Amino acid sequence: MVFKHILAGMGLAALLAAAASPAFADKIDGNWCAPDGRHFSIDGPSIVTEDGFRVAGRYTRHAFNYVIPEPSKSVGQQVSMLLLNENTLNLWIGDAANAAIEVWRRCDVTS
């Protein structure tokens, strides 16, 4: 009987701890900002690029890629992104082995 009470208490403590922890989205969807002020927004398989174009891309929970549309100056190049944690992603254009990797962060929430 005491064992049941201990298990129930442990379960309640775990639920309270989970409720008190902040909830983070473990997916790439959302608004992303670069240190220089550029930004884009991902919503499932759709992205609004930093140039303001809505483009369909290849989406997974932790990665996204798309081809830069016209009339952007880099038209035709592939942009790839990989979620590193809840608030950080790496972005590169072209082949990852030869590309400069940019670090982007989730945009701050403003009201």
Stockholm file with secondary structure:
# STOCKHOLM 1.0

chainA/1-111         MVFKHILAGMGLAALLAAAASPAFADKIDGNWCAPDGRHFSIDGPSIVTEDGFRVAGRYTRHAFNYVIPEPSKSVGQQVSMLLLNENTLNLWIGDAANAAIEVWRRCDVTS
#=GR chainA/1-111 SS CHHHHHHHHHHHHHHHHHHHSCCCCCSSCEEEECTTSCEEEEETTEEECTTSCEEECEEETTEEEEECCTTSTTTTCEEEEEEEETTEEEEEESCTTTSCCEEEEECCCCC
#=GC SS_cons         CHHHHHHHHHHHHHHHHHHHSCCCCCSSCEEEECTTSCEEEEETTEEECTTSCEEECEEETTEEEEECCTTSTTTTCEEEEEEEETTEEEEEESCTTTSCCEEEEECCCCC
//
